[in-house]
């Protein structure tokens, strides 16, 4: 468990790439039906587009197409686009980057993926960030908060002045369409967040944690892609979750982190302009807001449009609401993560 106050680091710019292919709930249901291939199967009994929206808040999600001949949407290729967009907004040259931290659980999903070289090093070379150190980070849905913590630490320690936190997921290849409870949730995205040394203490509070004595590390799982079922076939990584446990623990953890952060900083709900939670489930986020007294207009969400994108949820919400003007400079934003590991974290920043 780690907590820190007042660091002179700011978010300078953001970038995003959303894959071209969009799947509606109706299209997901058709894919599930083709996979199960038995109209009498009980898994199909309550499968309905409106119910998916009511239960999860999701209407659509984007899926990466890695097989197309021109510009295949691999994790690294999408990240290059997102990072270039962020660099352009910041008016930075790529050689100004001192680090690239690549948060993902999708390494192994992409054609040609290897554990070494890392996705970060692929990206670093492809984009020409030759002055940057680069490495991957695996904290699942807490990837952005964990990655930001390391970015802040690097800058505060004097090891860097500017850098990028990349959160990219290509999860469609790891979905099991015979498991409706999990496959309807996930989407793909690439995001980039640029950070730099600030004259002001814009990082106001940071807290990280992982498992407790509750011992719930197994409620979210993604098997290793590099495991052979037999001599000839490589197992695809398959996403699994214990829905009820994740729902209850997510609400409990994220509600506690809101209260703990406000208590530690002496702030109230009214003092924080916006709250951005990991977009795990729309009804979960509404429940957290109700339990903590957060007004609906402060609880920013994009899950209805792009689904649960694991490490990409928080930075994608940040980017979209910066773009439409909802989040403005000098606003206080509290970011709360919860995800597989179990991992969790809170970051309060002046934007």
Secondary structure as GFF3:
##gff-version 3
##sequence-region A 1 351
A	DSSP	beta_strand	2	7	.	.	.	ID=ss1
A	DSSP	beta_strand	9	17	.	.	.	ID=ss2
A	DSSP	beta_strand	21	24	.	.	.	ID=ss3
A	DSSP	alpha_helix	25	36	.	.	.	ID=ss4
A	DSSP	three_ten_helix	42	44	.	.	.	ID=ss5
A	DSSP	alpha_helix	49	56	.	.	.	ID=ss6
A	DSSP	beta_strand	60	63	.	.	.	ID=ss7
A	DSSP	alpha_helix	75	90	.	.	.	ID=ss8
A	DSSP	three_ten_helix	94	96	.	.	.	ID=ss9
A	DSSP	beta_strand	99	103	.	.	.	ID=ss10
A	DSSP	alpha_helix	119	127	.	.	.	ID=ss11
A	DSSP	beta_strand	133	137	.	.	.	ID=ss12
A	DSSP	three_ten_helix	140	142	.	.	.	ID=ss13
A	DSSP	alpha_helix	143	156	.	.	.	ID=ss14
A	DSSP	beta_strand	162	169	.	.	.	ID=ss15
A	DSSP	three_ten_helix	172	174	.	.	.	ID=ss16
A	DSSP	alpha_helix	180	183	.	.	.	ID=ss17
A	DSSP	beta_strand	189	197	.	.	.	ID=ss18
A	DSSP	beta_strand	203	209	.	.	.	ID=ss19
A	DSSP	three_ten_helix	217	219	.	.	.	ID=ss20
A	DSSP	beta_strand	220	222	.	.	.	ID=ss21
A	DSSP	beta_strand	239	241	.	.	.	ID=ss22
A	DSSP	alpha_helix	243	265	.	.	.	ID=ss23
A	DSSP	three_ten_helix	269	271	.	.	.	ID=ss24
A	DSSP	beta_strand	274	277	.	.	.	ID=ss25
A	DSSP	alpha_helix	282	292	.	.	.	ID=ss26
A	DSSP	three_ten_helix	296	298	.	.	.	ID=ss27
A	DSSP	alpha_helix	303	306	.	.	.	ID=ss28
A	DSSP	alpha_helix	312	323	.	.	.	ID=ss29
A	DSSP	beta_strand	332	339	.	.	.	ID=ss30
A	DSSP	beta_strand	343	350	.	.	.	ID=ss31
###
